[in-house]
Amino acid sequence: MDFEQKAERAGASVRTVAQRSRPPTFESFQQIKKPWRGGATLGLAAFMVTLIILGGVAAWRSAVPPQEQVLADPVPGGLADPVPGGPVDSASDGLADPELGGPVDSMWDGLADPPSPGGLYIFYAGSLMPMDSTELPAASVAAIEVIVVDVHPSIPNTVDGEFPPIDMSGSFDQLRGLHPLTQVEVQIVDVLGGRLDSSVGDRVVITIGGGLITTTLTPQEAKVLGIEGAQINDDAPPPPHDHDPDAEPTPEPEIDPNASVLLSIGLPPSVRLTEGDTVVLFVVQRERQIYNSTEARSVLEITHPVGVFREDAQGWASDFGESNGYVDVRALAALIKP
Amino acid sequence: MEEADHTPLVRGPTQFDEFYLAEYQAVVALTVGLAGNRCAAEDIAQEAFLRAYRDWQKVGDLDSPQAWVRRVAINLATSRWRRLRAEATALLHVGRTPNAREHLPPEDKIFWDEVEKLPKRQAQALALRYIGDLSVREIARVMEIAEGTVRALLHQGRTRLKRQLVMKGLVD
């Protein structure tokens, strides 16, 4: 095969892969167009797990009884694949079943995501995906009402909790398996459903995926990662040439060999939980694989990003549900098998 | 090779949602080719469309909003610190970062992995040519450079890329 044939075929392959990407729903634009805060808002809106309840209480109350359905890979603070064993990122893998019935996103008629039987939706990679409300209790060992006592500093999921050394060969892959973890100490107020070794009044530490980790890189390390001269954080404004194609490209920054570069990954844990919060957590005991190691540790984690609920004047709302709707978490908790 | 002279980058629909639906996957394809990581690629594509959305009064009146959004996307995709941030965000929220190229045939994955190692402008030109299926004239429009410069970038990129692929035994 000559080069041109090879190149044409490679291009066609990429186009085919890209066809699996569905455009995100209109909500993402609605959310991010309000207060523009540089790239932070987009990153937050596009990738933050958002629970949207369109059907409200009535919809999920009429949901079918719990099923033997387990989330394939519930990643706390991240997103699980609601289809057991299914690919995490495919939009055509059965997540979207238009036959399920339920509310439809009227804001984006042409792109309305298939309705969810439970009225629950999660944001994944900018797309709104339906979720059966029975999935959450089915995957949880317990639902507990807790008061947050302490939010520990976030750490990477490395063996020693330290930021891993940068592979100076230039590979970018060393960061791919790196996740921020945050341990949250909570006091149990009530066990709403399921079983837990601890009881009311006990303090337990729950690991929540996500958080903010920072490290200081040497200029050489930063260069390997392609971030020399840049401070990586969610509030950094986009480079002018990225924002305005008409503008002159920003010149490459001078590298001060004695300078250091701050690398931040993630968002502060306070985005999700702060001391004094009273929340309901759907939790699961899980063996968590540690980065770059065969070792695993047993931790109590939230079941799923939608496993954190906080109460407000109108009922129990999801952590990221904002004003989109509410669910009766106590009824959901009652569905957890003892 | 004879460059196709079709003109898909003509003035398109003026409604953002139509524009968005019509162009989204093509822009994601470009960012997958240049950024690899699918989540980061989608994030970058969405950011490009977000910018178009925010400035739609201006962008929608351009002769080619398609070229504008492609230009923003390829600039974002080849800005390494932007990619790092996008990938870090994906790490946080997704937990694992599926590499879109893992879904490609192995030889095609190697092809785009090698494109990614090229100088930024050469990689952009090749992605626009082979993923975007654009002519030299259209690439020049997207990149806002002269057609002669596009030809030079494509030639340089092809030469370097071919050398790498020959070494790997993927092309004659």
Interface residues (C-beta under 8 A of the other chain):
Chain A: M1 D2 F3 E4 K6 A7 E8 R9 A10 G11 S13 V14 R15 V17 A18 Q19 R20 S21 P23 P24 F26 S28 F29 I32 K33 W36 G39 L42 G43 A46 F47 M48 V49 D73 V75 G77 G78 L79 P87 V88 D89 G110 L111 Y124 A125 G126 F172 L175 R176 L178 H179 P180 G209 G210 L225 G226 I227 A230 I232 D234 A236 P238 P239 H241 D242 H243 P245 I265 G266 L267
Chain B: M1 D17 Y20 L21 Y24 Q25 A26 V28 A29 V32 G33 R38 C39 E42 D43 A45 Q46 E47 F49 L50 R51 Y53 R54 W68 R71 V72 N75 L76 S79 R80 W81 R82 R83 L84 R85 A86 E87 A88 T89 A90 L91 L92 H93 V94 G95 R96 T97 P98 A100 R101 H103 L104 P105 E107 D108 F111 W112 L126 R129 Y130 I131 D133 E144 R158 L161 K162 L165 L170 V171 D172
